[in-house]
Amino acid sequence: MSSNQGSSPVAQSSCPSDGLFRKPRASSMAPRHYRPPPPRSLPDVCPKEPTGEGRALCDGPSVVADQHRWTVYNSKVNLPAALNDPRLAKRESDFFTKTWGLAFTETEVMPSFYLPNISREHFSSYLQETAQREKIHERCKNICPRQKFPCLLTFFYLRLPQIFMKPEFVLNDPATFNAVLPWSHFSVAGGNNSRDVASSRLLQEKLSHYLDVVEVSIARQISLRSEAFFHAMSSQHELQDRLRETADAVAKLRACTAAIDRVMCRGPLRALRDALTCNNCIKLHNKLKLMAAVHQTQPTVQLLLSTSEFVGALELIATTKEVLQQELQGIHSFRHLGSQLCEMERLIDKMMVADFSIRPQTHQCLFQATLGIIRNVVLEVLDSSQRSRLAYVSSATNPSDGEAELAYLTHEGLFISDALNEAEQRSNVAAHAQTRAQTRTDACGSDSASATTESSSSREHNSNTTSSLFKDHENIVNMSHPYGSSEDVMPSDQELGRVANNVQELLHTASDVSQDRCVKVLMTRAKDGSLERLSSSEFVCLSQAVESFVSDTEELCGRRSVSLRGALQSQAYRFVQRFHEERKTKLSLLLDNERWKQAEVPAEFQDLVDSIADGRITLPERKPTGSEDRKPSEFLCVDGQKYAVVGTVLLLIRMFLEYCQCVNDIPSITTDILTRLAELLKHFNSRSCQLVLGAGALQVVGLKTITTRNLALASRCLQLLVHYIPVIRAHFETRLQPKQYSILRHFGHITKDYNDHIAEISAKLVAIMDSMFEKALFKYEVKAPMPSACLRNVCKQMAKMHEAINELLPEEQTQMLFLRINASFKLHLKRQLARLGVINDGGPQLVMVDVAFYSENVQALRSLECLDLNMPEIWEQKR
């Protein structure tokens, strides 16, 4: 078969055109019917087998004439073999099973979201168009009779011996072999005679004839069915083309799918996988850190025990046991840690018992109480002894008093003999009353001297003091017994003084130890940055708690302690520094974003300044939600004056109240807070000067220009702060020592700087108008019409100036400012008149019309009605 598709002839139907698809073909490729001459008849060399009728064979091609032409008989394509897989037991209806192997299994393919759902309605228009043609085609098939082709099998029966058509025909069978090749007709002896040679030649020709008949018959049958065959071949070519297109489309689809998988699927899946891996790594890292922390439990517990931090060690052990039971359960390396922690708990229990018996100063609460009781008992005994001595002295001078004392003792329940012994005892010690009183005075002196010793020296004598204390305590117990000997019942004043001294020293030691431990806690928290992260209110609470604790210990011990206060003071300095830096940074950000426009004043800020006017220099408490329903006002009313302010100044007022509140809460940082507040006020003054007078707001905020309204608003804000500086100064003055009053000079310097700034702003406003006057009046000429255009422009600019600042500045400042502006106008007008040579000779002049017009316009402005302009100063004075 030729590979050229166009060379394959395709049968044409004899029916009329039915509108169905037909493969095109060349006109020269029409099927040709060959009618070769009938083959020559061969003699029958097998008399036992029928030779069939001698009619001519079916029409077929001539082997000699057509041996070099391609015909349909040259086709070697086995169509069933091309379409069927011989390896399968049955023909598979699925093409992909054969292509992809037996392992291919059909699965339900999800419908594509990008393809429409095709139904029969989509083909309705096509079916309507082809319905008429289909009817014509069916009618033509019924009209045209089918061509009858002789059965190939019948043809073979007629032309070939029956033995070749039997199903059991095999040449391996001797009988069949002898029937096909009758060797009995040949001579067995020689095989060289002429008859045997002729017979074998005739047999060979006969078998060749049978082969030719079969081949010609097959070729004829193929030619009769050539139309259907070549139609199938053309359909096969079309199928191959479509399969090729399909394969290309599938390849493109697979490439697109691979690209989609590479671009849209692999990346997100890799991201998900990486995120999951990252989460797992984080969990693993956290678990390992937790394991490392647990692994350090024993060294940490030992470190805590070395500093007698029993509570911290027990808390660490309890936390570690909880972590082992919950988060690290089942870890093989920690299987023995639980029992070890239990053993450490028992060890800590024993250590605490031993420490309680050896070091009572570590248990201060039970001990700043035991010592207090002992001290009170000692003081009561000393006081009772003193009263007894005084009573005995008085009874010795007055016998009736002795009898009265004896009656008193009897009345108290003592026997008369006991009362007499008590009176005798008192008489024995009366001679030494003055000596004992002096001894007690010395003891009190030593008590007050011991109150000033440091905690380190107290701890050095702690063991000796404790032992002597308990010895003296035994004496006190014996003294309290009413029936003991005179030595046991009544200790000497020297012993009582020593007991009191020891008790007082132990109180000092306990106070020093407790404060030292508080200092250690503060330093530890300061090292890890915990104190740096405290808010203002939290640090105030800490400061108040420390101050309360120190005050209680000082009241109990009777001496001032500085260790804990010093540690708190160092932390307070850091707090003040951070507190100030936060507010300074906030103020800088507010100023850098301030557009210098008048801001509305919320009700809470008005309440704030009202509370300051009432003498409450503190931040007010938060009010209920209902009180915030008041609308904001345009001005801030302070002591009957209205101040137009920007939003930054409102927040600055709240800031310096926060500084004042810190002084109220932590008095020890008054000087530091005052210095920082002065720095904050100076920063506002300098930065606002750079932004407004220095026009820095043009670049920082993006203002187009610095207007007179911006200048007036900045001046009014500075005046408000100047108003509050004396209030702040008085507040700080009440919290300073007289020797610290020199630091208040900062407020005087700040007030001077603010007033200078306000004066510079006023001068800037006058300079703006002065520049305008110079340009406008330089072109002034004394000629009609009057009033001149120059004076009209001047009056218009002054009206704009008045409109910009009238609502911002108070009436007195507005008048003073316009007096300075008027003086500048008169100066420039005077110079121009002198340049023009215009003098006041007493006659009517056009200049007076312009002057009158100027005066009327200026005095028509609000709050300038009574302004004395003194316009005659524009003329040169005659000498």
BELVENVEN-V167914 format. One record per residue. N is the residue number from 0. PSI is psi in degrees with one decimal (999 if undefined). D_LAST is the distance of its C-alpha to the last C-alpha in whole Angstrom. Layout:
N/PSI/D_LAST
N/PSI/D_LAST
This chain:
0/133.3/139
1/150.4/137
2/-11.9/133
3/120.5/132
4/-33.2/131
5/-16.9/131
6/-7.6/135
7/117.8/136
8/140.9/138
9/133.5/137
10/142.9/139
11/138.4/138
12/143.8/139
13/-7.0/141
14/159.0/140
15/164.2/137
16/128.0/133
17/5.4/132
18/4.0/129
19/165.5/129
20/135.6/128
21/138.0/130
22/130.8/129
23/153.3/129
24/160.7/132
25/148.1/133
26/-24.2/135
27/-3.5/137
28/27.4/138
29/147.3/140
30/139.2/143
31/138.8/146
32/119.6/150
33/132.4/152
34/80.7/156
35/161.5/158
36/151.6/161
37/143.1/164
38/155.2/164
39/148.4/168
40/139.9/170
41/147.6/172
42/149.9/175
43/116.7/176
44/-2.4/176
45/88.1/177
46/-23.3/179
47/-13.7/179
48/141.1/175
49/141.5/175
50/-8.9/173
51/176.5/172
52/157.5/172
53/19.1/171
54/163.5/169
55/150.1/166
56/167.8/163
57/155.9/160
58/137.4/157
59/172.2/155
60/153.8/154
61/126.4/156
62/-34.5/156
63/-44.4/156
64/-32.9/154
65/23.4/151
66/-21.6/151
67/3.3/148
68/144.6/146
69/127.1/144
70/177.6/145
71/-15.5/145
72/-11.3/148
73/-4.9/146
74/129.5/143
75/14.5/143
76/125.3/141
77/97.5/142
78/-43.2/140
79/-37.6/141
80/-30.4/141
81/-30.1/137
82/-17.5/136
83/147.5/138
84/110.7/138
85/-13.4/141
86/-16.4/140
87/149.6/140
88/-30.7/143
89/163.2/142
90/126.7/139
91/138.8/136
92/-14.2/134
93/126.3/130
94/-33.4/129
95/-24.3/127
96/-41.0/130
97/-35.4/131
98/-42.9/128
99/1.8/127
100/171.5/130
101/-18.5/132
102/-7.6/130
103/130.3/127
104/139.1/127
105/134.3/126
106/155.2/123
107/125.0/121
108/127.5/118
109/137.5/115
110/142.5/113
111/143.0/110
112/-14.7/107
113/-6.2/106
114/138.2/109
115/159.9/110
116/108.6/113
117/128.9/116
118/178.7/118
119/-24.8/121
120/-25.2/118
121/-24.3/117
122/6.7/120
123/-42.7/121
124/-40.1/119
125/-42.0/121
126/-36.0/124
127/-37.0/124
128/-36.0/123
129/0.4/127
130/-43.9/129
131/-42.1/130
132/-36.3/131
133/-39.7/133
134/-43.0/135
135/-41.2/136
136/-43.2/136
137/-37.8/139
138/-38.1/141
139/-38.3/141
140/-36.0/142
141/-32.0/145
142/-45.6/146
143/121.2/147
144/151.3/150
145/142.6/149
146/131.2/151
147/124.7/154
148/134.2/154
149/143.9/158
150/132.0/158
151/-35.8/157
152/-40.6/160
153/-39.9/162
154/-41.5/162
155/-37.9/163
156/-34.7/166
157/-32.4/167
158/-22.4/166
159/154.9/167
160/153.0/170
161/-23.6/169
162/-30.3/169
163/-16.7/166
164/-3.0/165
165/145.3/166
166/-28.2/164
167/20.9/166
168/111.4/166
169/136.3/165
170/-10.4/167
171/-21.9/167
172/126.2/170
173/-38.7/173
174/-43.8/175
175/-39.2/172
176/-42.7/171
177/-31.3/175
178/-37.7/175
179/-38.4/172
180/88.3/173
181/88.6/177
182/-12.8/178
183/-18.6/182
184/-11.1/182
185/153.4/182
186/136.4/184
187/-29.1/184
188/-58.3/186
189/-58.9/185
190/11.0/182
191/4.6/182
192/163.2/184
193/-31.4/183
194/-42.0/183
195/-38.2/181
196/-42.3/178
197/-38.6/178
198/-43.3/178
199/-34.3/175
200/-41.6/173
201/-38.5/174
202/-40.9/173
203/-40.8/169
204/-36.4/169
205/-44.7/169
206/-37.0/167
207/-35.5/164
208/-43.6/165
209/-39.0/165
210/-40.8/161
211/-39.5/160
212/-45.0/161
213/-44.0/159
214/-41.4/156
215/-38.3/157
216/-42.0/157
217/-42.7/154
218/-37.3/152
219/-43.4/153
220/-38.4/152
221/-39.5/149
222/-37.0/148
223/-30.9/149
224/21.1/147
225/-36.6/144
226/-47.9/142
227/-36.8/141
228/-48.0/141
229/-27.3/139
230/-39.9/137
231/-39.3/137
232/-42.8/136
233/-37.6/133
234/-35.8/132
235/-42.5/132
236/-43.0/130
237/-39.0/127
238/-39.3/128
239/-39.8/127
240/-43.9/124
241/-37.0/123
242/-36.6/123
243/-43.4/121
244/-41.4/118
245/-41.8/119
246/-40.7/119
247/-42.5/116
248/-40.3/114
249/-39.8/115
250/-43.5/114
251/-41.9/111
252/-42.3/111
253/-36.8/112
254/-41.9/109
255/-41.4/107
256/-40.6/108
257/-39.9/108
258/-42.2/104
259/-41.9/103
260/-39.0/105
261/-38.3/103
262/-44.2/100
263/-20.7/100
264/-47.9/103
265/-40.6/103
266/-54.7/99
267/-39.9/99
268/-39.9/102
269/-37.5/101
270/-42.4/98
271/-42.8/100
272/-40.3/103
273/-38.6/100
274/-42.2/98
275/-41.3/101
276/-40.5/102
277/-43.9/99
278/-41.0/99
279/-39.7/103
280/-39.1/101
281/-43.5/98
282/-41.4/101
283/-41.6/103
284/-43.4/100
285/-39.6/99
286/-41.0/103
287/-39.8/103
288/-40.3/100
289/-40.6/102
290/-39.3/105
291/-39.8/103
292/-41.9/101
293/-36.2/104
294/-28.3/106
295/10.1/103
296/-48.7/104
297/-48.2/107
298/-37.4/104
299/-41.6/101
300/-41.8/104
301/-38.4/105
302/-40.9/101
303/-38.9/100
304/-29.9/104
305/-25.0/102
306/13.9/99
307/31.2/101
308/73.7/100
309/-39.4/103
310/-45.7/101
311/-38.5/99
312/-42.5/103
313/-39.3/104
314/-41.0/102
315/-41.0/102
316/-43.8/106
317/-41.6/106
318/-40.9/103
319/-41.0/105
320/-38.5/109
321/-40.4/107
322/-39.3/106
323/-36.9/109
324/-26.6/111
325/-57.6/108
326/-25.3/107
327/27.9/109
328/133.6/112
329/-1.0/115
330/124.6/114
331/-36.3/116
332/-16.7/114
333/20.4/113
334/-26.2/117
335/-2.3/117
336/-34.1/113
337/-46.8/114
338/-36.1/117
339/-38.9/115
340/-38.0/112
341/-40.6/114
342/-37.8/115
343/-34.4/112
344/-44.0/111
345/-38.2/114
346/-41.3/113
347/-35.6/110
348/-46.0/111
349/-40.7/113
350/-39.5/110
351/-39.9/108
352/-45.0/111
353/-40.7/111
354/-34.4/108
355/-36.0/108
356/-26.8/110
357/-41.8/109
358/81.1/105
359/-21.5/104
360/-16.6/100
361/-15.0/100
362/74.8/101
363/-36.9/98
364/-49.4/99
365/-34.8/102
366/999/102
367/999/96
368/-57.0/100
369/-48.7/103
370/-35.3/101
371/-41.2/99
372/-45.5/103
373/-44.2/104
374/-41.7/101
375/-39.8/101
376/-45.3/105
377/-44.6/104
378/-36.6/101
379/-39.3/103
380/-43.8/106
381/-41.2/104
382/-41.1/102
383/-40.1/106
384/-39.5/107
385/-41.6/104
386/-37.9/105
387/-41.3/109
388/-42.8/108
389/-39.9/106
390/-36.7/109
391/-40.4/111
392/-44.2/109
393/-35.2/109
394/-31.0/113
395/-36.0/114
396/-24.7/112
397/104.7/113
398/-36.4/117
399/-31.1/116
400/-36.1/114
401/-40.2/116
402/-39.5/119
403/-40.1/116
404/-41.5/115
405/-41.1/119
406/-37.4/119
407/-46.3/116
408/-39.0/118
409/-40.4/121
410/-28.3/119
411/-4.2/118
412/1.2/121
413/150.0/122
414/164.6/126
415/-38.2/126
416/-40.7/127
417/-39.0/124
418/-37.9/122
419/-40.9/123
420/-39.9/123
421/-40.2/119
422/-36.9/118
423/-40.3/120
424/-40.3/118
425/-33.7/115
426/-30.3/116
427/-32.0/117
428/-1.9/113
429/-30.8/112
430/-23.2/112
431/21.5/110
432/-43.8/107
433/-38.2/104
434/-42.5/105
435/-37.2/105
436/-40.0/102
437/-38.7/100
438/-41.5/102
439/-34.9/100
440/-41.7/97
441/-38.3/97
442/-41.3/98
443/-37.3/95
444/-42.9/93
445/-29.8/95
446/-45.9/94
447/-30.4/90
448/-37.9/91
449/-18.8/92
450/-18.5/90
451/2.5/87
452/156.8/90
453/163.0/89
454/-30.0/91
455/-44.9/93
456/-32.0/94
457/-39.5/95
458/-26.4/97
459/-35.6/99
460/17.8/101
461/-43.7/101
462/-44.3/105
463/-41.1/106
464/-39.8/104
465/-43.7/105
466/-44.1/109
467/-32.5/108
468/-46.2/106
469/-29.5/110
470/-45.4/112
471/-30.8/109
472/-36.2/110
473/-39.9/114
474/-38.1/113
475/-39.0/111
476/-43.9/114
477/-35.0/117
478/-33.6/114
479/-12.2/114
480/127.9/118
481/-13.5/119
482/14.3/123
483/179.9/122
484/169.8/122
485/-32.4/119
486/-38.3/118
487/-38.1/118
488/-41.8/117
489/94.3/114
490/161.7/112
491/160.9/110
492/-29.3/106
493/-41.1/106
494/-42.0/107
495/-39.4/105
496/-38.9/102
497/-40.2/103
498/-44.0/104
499/-39.5/101
500/-43.4/99
501/-41.3/101
502/-44.7/100
503/-38.4/96
504/-37.9/96
505/-38.0/98
506/-42.5/95
507/-42.6/93
508/-45.2/95
509/-40.6/95
510/-43.1/92
511/-41.4/91
512/-45.3/93
513/-41.5/92
514/-34.7/88
515/-38.8/89
516/-36.1/91
517/-37.5/88
518/-40.7/86
519/-41.3/89
520/-44.0/88
521/-43.3/84
522/-39.1/85
523/-44.1/87
524/-30.1/85
525/-33.5/82
526/-40.9/84
527/4.1/85
528/11.3/82
529/-40.2/83
530/-28.4/80
531/-26.1/77
532/0.9/78
533/141.8/78
534/174.4/76
535/-46.2/73
536/-37.7/75
537/-41.8/78
538/-34.5/77
539/-42.1/76
540/-42.2/79
541/-43.6/81
542/-42.1/78
543/-38.0/79
544/-43.8/83
545/-43.1/82
546/-38.6/80
547/-41.0/83
548/-44.9/86
549/-39.5/84
550/-40.7/83
551/-44.7/87
552/-37.6/88
553/-38.6/86
554/-36.8/87
555/-40.8/91
556/-24.4/90
557/19.2/88
558/159.9/86
559/135.5/83
560/140.3/84
561/-11.0/81
562/-50.6/83
563/-37.4/83
564/-37.3/79
565/-41.3/78
566/-41.0/80
567/-35.1/78
568/-39.0/75
569/-39.0/75
570/-33.9/76
571/-35.2/73
572/-42.8/71
573/-39.3/72
574/-44.6/72
575/-39.4/68
576/-45.8/68
577/-40.4/70
578/-44.4/68
579/-41.7/64
580/-38.6/65
581/-44.9/67
582/-32.6/63
583/-41.5/61
584/-41.6/63
585/-42.3/63
586/-38.7/59
587/-42.1/58
588/-41.0/61
589/-42.9/59
590/-37.5/55
591/-17.2/57
592/5.6/58
593/129.6/55
594/3.9/53
595/51.5/51
596/151.8/51
597/130.8/52
598/150.8/55
599/146.9/57
600/110.5/58
601/159.3/62
602/-31.6/63
603/-33.4/64
604/-33.8/61
605/-40.3/60
606/-32.6/63
607/-48.3/62
608/-28.8/58
609/-39.3/60
610/-34.1/62
611/-39.7/59
612/-28.8/57
613/0.1/61
614/7.3/61
615/95.9/64
616/62.2/62
617/166.4/65
618/128.6/67
619/156.8/68
620/155.8/72
621/131.8/73
622/162.3/73
623/165.2/76
624/-31.5/75
625/-24.6/75
626/-7.3/71
627/9.0/70
628/-7.7/70
629/143.4/67
630/149.2/64
631/155.7/61
632/167.2/58
633/-28.8/55
634/158.0/53
635/118.2/54
636/118.1/53
637/114.9/52
638/42.6/52
639/-1.4/50
640/148.0/48
641/129.5/49
642/122.7/49
643/122.4/49
644/166.0/51
645/167.8/53
646/-30.2/57
647/-36.9/56
648/-37.0/54
649/-43.7/57
650/-30.1/60
651/-37.0/57
652/-42.4/57
653/-34.4/61
654/-48.4/61
655/-21.2/60
656/-33.4/62
657/-38.3/65
658/-43.8/63
659/-35.4/63
660/-37.5/67
661/-38.3/68
662/-38.0/67
663/-39.6/69
664/-37.0/72
665/87.0/72
666/-22.7/70
667/-14.4/71
668/24.1/68
669/-46.5/65
670/-41.8/63
671/-43.2/64
672/-39.7/63
673/-42.5/60
674/-42.6/59
675/-37.9/60
676/-40.1/58
677/-40.1/55
678/-38.3/56
679/-44.1/56
680/-38.7/53
681/-38.2/51
682/-40.6/53
683/-42.2/52
684/-46.7/48
685/-41.5/49
686/-39.2/51
687/-34.0/49
688/-41.4/46
689/-37.5/47
690/-36.2/49
691/-64.7/46
692/-38.3/42
693/0.4/44
694/27.7/46
695/-21.6/49
696/-18.4/51
697/-40.0/51
698/-37.0/53
699/-48.4/55
700/-26.8/56
701/24.0/55
702/146.8/52
703/-38.0/50
704/161.1/46
705/109.9/45
706/167.7/43
707/-29.1/40
708/-38.4/43
709/-42.7/45
710/-45.2/42
711/-37.5/42
712/-40.7/45
713/-40.2/45
714/-40.9/43
715/-36.5/45
716/-41.2/48
717/-36.9/46
718/-35.9/45
719/-42.4/48
720/-36.0/50
721/-34.6/47
722/-34.5/48
723/-12.1/52
724/-44.3/51
725/-33.1/51
726/-43.2/54
727/-41.0/56
728/-43.3/55
729/-36.8/57
730/-43.3/60
731/-31.1/60
732/-35.2/59
733/-13.5/62
734/10.2/65
735/152.7/63
736/153.4/65
737/-31.6/62
738/-9.6/62
739/5.5/61
740/-18.7/58
741/-23.1/56
742/-15.0/57
743/-8.2/55
744/-19.8/52
745/-36.8/52
746/-35.0/51
747/-41.6/48
748/-40.7/47
749/-42.3/48
750/-42.6/46
751/-41.9/43
752/-41.7/44
753/-44.0/44
754/-37.3/40
755/-39.4/39
756/-42.8/41
757/-41.1/39
758/-37.1/36
759/-37.5/36
760/-43.3/38
761/-42.2/35
762/-34.5/33
763/-40.3/35
764/-42.4/35
765/-37.3/31
766/-35.0/31
767/-47.5/34
768/-34.7/31
769/-41.2/28
770/-38.7/30
771/-41.8/31
772/-42.0/28
773/-42.7/27
774/-40.3/30
775/-44.8/29
776/-13.7/26
777/-27.0/26
778/5.7/28
779/135.1/26
780/145.6/26
781/90.4/24
782/160.6/28
783/156.9/30
784/160.1/32
785/144.0/30
786/151.4/30
787/160.9/30
788/-30.6/33
789/-47.5/30
790/-34.4/29
791/-43.4/33
792/-40.3/34
793/-47.1/31
794/-35.4/32
795/-42.9/36
796/-37.0/35
797/-35.1/33
798/-39.0/36
799/-41.5/39
800/-44.6/37
801/-40.1/37
802/-33.6/41
803/-36.0/42
804/-9.3/40
805/-41.0/41
806/-17.9/44
807/-42.1/44
808/150.3/41
809/167.3/41
810/-39.6/39
811/-42.6/36
812/-36.3/36
813/-43.5/35
814/-44.3/32
815/-38.7/31
816/-41.7/32
817/-24.3/30
818/-41.6/27
819/-38.3/26
820/-40.0/27
821/-39.5/25
822/-40.1/22
823/-40.1/23
824/-45.3/23
825/-37.1/20
826/-46.9/19
827/-36.3/21
828/-38.5/20
829/-42.2/16
830/-40.0/17
831/-39.0/20
832/-38.5/17
833/-36.0/15
834/-35.1/18
835/-11.2/19
836/23.5/16
837/127.3/16
838/161.5/13
839/97.9/13
840/10.6/14
841/-12.9/16
842/170.8/19
843/133.0/22
844/154.2/22
845/-23.8/24
846/-36.8/22
847/-28.3/22
848/-45.1/26
849/-40.0/26
850/-42.7/24
851/-41.0/26
852/-41.4/29
853/-44.8/28
854/-42.0/27
855/-42.2/31
856/-39.4/32
857/-45.0/31
858/-10.0/32
859/-11.2/35
860/153.8/36
861/136.1/38
862/5.3/37
863/17.0/33
864/-38.1/34
865/18.2/31
866/127.3/29
867/107.6/25
868/-26.7/23
869/57.4/20
870/-22.0/19
871/-13.3/16
872/-6.8/15
873/-13.4/15
874/146.1/12
875/133.6/9
876/135.1/6
877/135.6/4
878/999/0
